[in-house]
Amino acid sequence: MAYVIALAGKGGTGKTSIAALTVKYLMEKKKKPVLAVDADSNSCLNDALGVNVHATIGQLREESLQTIRSGADRPGGMSMEQLFDYQVQQSVVEAKGFDLMVMGRPEGPGCYCAANNIIRKYTDKLSETYSYVVIDNEAGMEHLSRRTTHKVDLLLIVSDPTVRGVRTAKRIDGLVKELELDVAKHALIINRVSGGEGEELRKLAEEMGITVAGLVPQDHQIFEYDLQGKGIVELPADSIAVTALYGILNSFSIG
Ligand SMILES: Nc1ncnc2c1ncn2[C@@H]1O[C@H](COP(=O)(O)OP(=O)(O)OP(=O)(O)O)[C@@H](O)[C@H]1O
C-alpha cells in the first residue's frame, strides 16, 4: 500500500507548489514510483510539475456519459465500467519519475461530487501500484468533509505568512479531528516567509495547538521558473524553498 501525503490549504498559499516539491523530494530521495493526484479543480499541478495533461477525469466522465446516451458500440464489448477503467488508466500522464492523474473541471450539477468519488476510487485502486501518492486537494475545507482523501499518512496544511492564514489553518486542523478523518499525522507548513514574521506565526500556531512542521521561505527562483513556464520540479538543490521543504520532509519518517 502506498504512503499517502495530502496537501490542504486555502487558495494561493502555495499548496500546489508544495505538492510539486514533495513529488520532487520523493522522486529524488526515495527513487520509487510516485503518483501525483491533482484533486483541486482550481489548481494546475501539471504546470508546477512541468507536464501537459491530455485528459482529465471530468472530461472522461462526460465522454462516458455521452457513449451511454448515444448507445454507441463499446470497444471489445467492454462494460461501461471496464471502458471507463481503461480510459482512466490511459489518462494517467507518465512523466520521468512520476505519474499524474487530474480531476479537471467537471461541469454540470452533481459532476463535482461524481468526479471526486471517481478520483477517490482510482487513488485507492492505483495506490497499490505506487509506493507514494501525493494529493493536491481542493482549496478550502469542504473537500475534507467529502472525504476525498480517506486514507492519509501525512496531511500537510499550507498557510501563507499571515495571521489570517494561520487562523484558517486552525479551522482545517480542527476539521481533521471533528470529522474523524483517517489521517495518521497532520502538521502545518507556513510558506512564503520572508522575515521575522515566520517565527511569530509559528509561535501563534503553536499557542493555538497546531503542530508546526516548519517554515518555507519566499523563493525568488520559484517566481523565475513560473515566469519562464518551467516546472518547479526542475528547481536546483540550492533553492531555498527546496532546502527548507526537504528538511521538513526529512523530519517525518516517510516509509
Ligand atoms: N515559497 C515560495 N516562494 C515564492 N513563490 C511561491 C512560493 N510558494 C508558492 N509561490 C507562488 O505563489 C503562487 C501561488 O502558489 P500555488 O499555485 O502553489 O498556490 P495554491 O495554494 O495551490 O493556489 P491555488 O489553489 O489557487 O492554485 C504561485 O505563483 C507560486 O509560484
PDBQT file of the ligand as one rigid body, heavy atoms in Angstrom, charges set to zero:
ROOT
HETATM    1  N1  LIG A 301       7.918  29.616  -1.368  1.00  0.00    +0.000 N 
HETATM    2  C1  LIG A 301       7.512  30.348  -2.410  1.00  0.00    +0.000 A 
HETATM    3  N2  LIG A 301       8.276  31.365  -2.866  1.00  0.00    +0.000 NA
HETATM    4  C2  LIG A 301       7.874  32.120  -3.901  1.00  0.00    +0.000 A 
HETATM    5  N3  LIG A 301       6.725  31.967  -4.563  1.00  0.00    +0.000 NA
HETATM    6  C3  LIG A 301       5.905  30.967  -4.169  1.00  0.00    +0.000 A 
HETATM    7  C4  LIG A 301       6.252  30.100  -3.081  1.00  0.00    +0.000 A 
HETATM    8  N4  LIG A 301       5.244  29.214  -2.930  1.00  0.00    +0.000 NA
HETATM    9  C5  LIG A 301       4.323  29.498  -3.873  1.00  0.00    +0.000 A 
HETATM   10  N5  LIG A 301       4.708  30.563  -4.613  1.00  0.00    +0.000 N 
HETATM   11  C6  LIG A 301       3.953  31.204  -5.691  1.00  0.00    +0.000 C 
HETATM   12  O1  LIG A 301       2.687  31.587  -5.154  1.00  0.00    +0.000 OA
HETATM   13  C7  LIG A 301       1.657  31.447  -6.108  1.00  0.00    +0.000 C 
HETATM   14  C8  LIG A 301       0.553  30.540  -5.564  1.00  0.00    +0.000 C 
HETATM   15  O2  LIG A 301       1.112  29.261  -5.398  1.00  0.00    +0.000 OA
HETATM   16  P1  LIG A 301       0.306  27.929  -5.740  1.00  0.00    +0.000 P 
HETATM   17  O3  LIG A 301      -0.324  27.995  -7.086  1.00  0.00    +0.000 OA
HETATM   18  O4  LIG A 301       1.228  26.825  -5.425  1.00  0.00    +0.000 OA
HETATM   19  O5  LIG A 301      -0.815  28.074  -4.623  1.00  0.00    +0.000 OA
HETATM   20  P2  LIG A 301      -2.123  27.273  -4.298  1.00  0.00    +0.000 P 
HETATM   21  O6  LIG A 301      -2.311  27.425  -2.834  1.00  0.00    +0.000 OA
HETATM   22  O7  LIG A 301      -2.060  25.906  -4.825  1.00  0.00    +0.000 OA
HETATM   23  O8  LIG A 301      -3.181  28.121  -5.002  1.00  0.00    +0.000 OA
HETATM   24  P3  LIG A 301      -4.391  27.703  -5.934  1.00  0.00    +0.000 P 
HETATM   25  O9  LIG A 301      -5.143  26.658  -5.172  1.00  0.00    +0.000 OA
HETATM   26  O10 LIG A 301      -5.107  28.992  -6.111  1.00  0.00    +0.000 OA
HETATM   27  O11 LIG A 301      -3.715  27.176  -7.171  1.00  0.00    +0.000 OA
HETATM   28  C9  LIG A 301       2.315  30.890  -7.354  1.00  0.00    +0.000 C 
HETATM   29  O12 LIG A 301       2.576  31.956  -8.228  1.00  0.00    +0.000 OA
HETATM   30  C10 LIG A 301       3.611  30.281  -6.849  1.00  0.00    +0.000 C 
HETATM   31  O13 LIG A 301       4.616  30.316  -7.811  1.00  0.00    +0.000 OA
ENDROOT
TORSDOF 0
